[in-house]
């Protein structure tokens, strides 16, 4: 549960939620005007495109959905465990995500479908990395689950049940930083266009480097003789 999450997880969740918020807004404001991380909406749009006979849109949406799944699959191959724990290869995943976002910028500028596909792959990679089966579900690429958890906890509180305050804080943190990322992304896109994606690329690269250094420091500390 959230009560057992280390400080580095909270910081990472905030940083990655803001990353997804920026990427998603750029997708909305870009040439396709479609979300990158919002799979529910894209699945509905895919259904509408198929019924409407819009083969081009259906192909693009289907490719983005598959790209998100491919990113999640790649994360599973690299991390190899769904237990959120220091020592996993999160730095490698974040570095790959950063490179994908960097590569997506010129493709977005050319209005090439590979741009949003790369961005969707990066977000799937990120979201899978931050997910655990331990009960502390940290979803950073979308906030539907966080809003659901928030509503459930408030409902429990109205019934007089104990309020999971740290879980509530975690949901509020992810929602707030996803929204903040969206605001930042919209401002940046209005000023520098698709170059706005360099910011989440730098954030993921920086977070990956920070995690690597923190991991090395912790391992060195733990191996020092008493």
N, C-alpha and C positions, 0 to 999 in steps of 0.2 A: 504494500500500500504506500501512499504518498508519505506516510510517517517515517518510512524506512529509506526514503530516497536521500542520497548524499547531496551536498551543496552543489557539486559540479553538475548534477543532473538538472537541478533547477535553473542554473545559469545557462546550460546548454539548451533546455527547453525554451527559454525565453528567446535566446539568439536564433534558434532554428525556426520558431514560430514567426519571428519577424522576417526571416528569409523567405518563408513560404508566402507571407502576406505581400511582400514586394513582387515576387515572381508572379503570383496570381493576378495582381493588379496590372502588371505589364501585359499579361496575356489578355485581360479584358480590354485594355486600351489599345492593344496592338492591331495588326492588320486583320487578324481573324476575329477579334472581339469575342474571344471565348476564354473561359477559365482554364488554367493549367492544372490546378490541384483539385478542382471540384468535380469529382467523378460522378456524383449523383446527377448533377445538372447535365454533364456531358453525355451520360448514358441516356437521359431523357431526350436531349437534342439528337442523339444518334437514332433513336426510335422515330422521332418526328421526321428526320431527314430520309430515313428508309421509306416511310409511308408516303412522304412527299416526292419521292423519286429523285432527290438531290444526291446523286452518286458521289460528287466531289466532296460535299460536306460530310457525307457518311464515311467516306474513306479517311478523311482527315481526323474525324472524331474517333473512329475505330482505331486508327494508328496511335492516337494519344492515349487511349485507354490501355492498349497493349503495351505502350511504352512505360506507363506507370507500373504495370505489373512486372515488366522486364526489369525496371529499376529495383523493385522490391525483391525480385528473385536474385539479382546481383548482390544485394545487401545480404540476403540469406547465405549466399555462397561465400561471401567474405567474412561476415561476422560469425556464422556457423552456430549461433546459439541465440535463443530468444530471451535469455535472462540478462537484464540490464546490469552489467557489472564492470567495474574498472579492470582493465587488462584486455578487453576485447579490441578488435581492430577498427575502432570508430574513426581514428585519424585517417586511415586509408580510405574509408567510405567518404568522409568529408572532403578529402583531397580530390577524389574522383568527381564528386558533386560540383566542386568549385571549377574543375576543368570543363565539365559539361556546360555549366552556365557561361563560362568564358567563350566556349565554342559556339554557343547558341546566339550570341550577339550579332555577328556578321550575317548569320543565316536569317535572323529576324529582319535585319535591315534589307536583305534581298527578298523579303516576303516569301521565303522558302519554308515549306511545311516542316523541314528538318529542325527548324528553330524551336517551335513549340514542342516537337517530339522530344528533343534533347532536354528541354526544360521539364517536361512531364517525367522523363526518365530520372532526372536528378531529384525531383520531388518524391517519386516513389522510392528511390534509394534512401533518401533522408527519412521518410516516414517509417519505413520498415526497420531502419536502424534504431529508431527511438521507441519501438514497441516491445513490450515484455508480456510474458504469460503470468507474471507474479502477482497480478492484480493492480499494479500501478501502470495503467495504460497511458503512455505519453504520446499522444498523436499531435504532430507538429505541422502537418501540411493542410489540415482542415479542422474546423472547430465545431462541427455538428455534434460529435460525441461529447465534447466538453460542455456544450450548452445543455445536452441531455442530462449529463451527470449533475450539472448545476441545478437543473429543475428537480431532479430526483432528490437531491440533498435538501433543497428548500422545502419540498413536499414532506420529507421525513421530519424536518424541523417543525413544521406546522402541526404534525401529529405528536410532537413531543419526544421524538426519537433523538438519540445523540447525534450531533452535527459533526461530521468529519471535517474539522476546520482546515487541516493541512491539504486534504484533497480539494476542498473548496478553494483554497488559496492557489493550488496548482492549476485548477481549471481557469480561475480568474487571470492568472499569470499568462497562460497560453492564449486565451481569448484577447487579452489586452495587447499583447505583443504582436499577435497576428493582425489586429486592427491597426496598431501603430505602424507595422510594416506596410500595410496597405496605404496609409496616409503618406508615408515617406515615399513609397513607390509611385504614387500618383503625382506627387510634387516633382520627383526626379524625372519621371517620364515627360511631364510638361516642359521641363527645362532642357533635358539632354536626350530624350527619346530612349531608344533601346539600350543605350549605354548605362541606363539605370540598373541593368542586370549585373554590371561590374560590382555594385555594392553587395548584393547577396553572394556573389562569387568570392569577394574579399572576406565577407563574414564567415562563410563556410571554411575557406582556407585558413583564416585566422583562428577559428574555433578548433579546427583539426590540429593546427600547430600547438595551440594552447593545451589541448587535451594530451597531445604527445608529450609535451614538456612536463605536464602535471603527472602523467603516468610514469615518466622516467624518474621524476623527483620522488614519487611515492615508492617506487620499486627500490631506489637507492636508499631511501630512509629505512625501509623495512629490512634491507639486507645488512645494514650497518651493525657491527658487533656492539653488544651492550657493555 
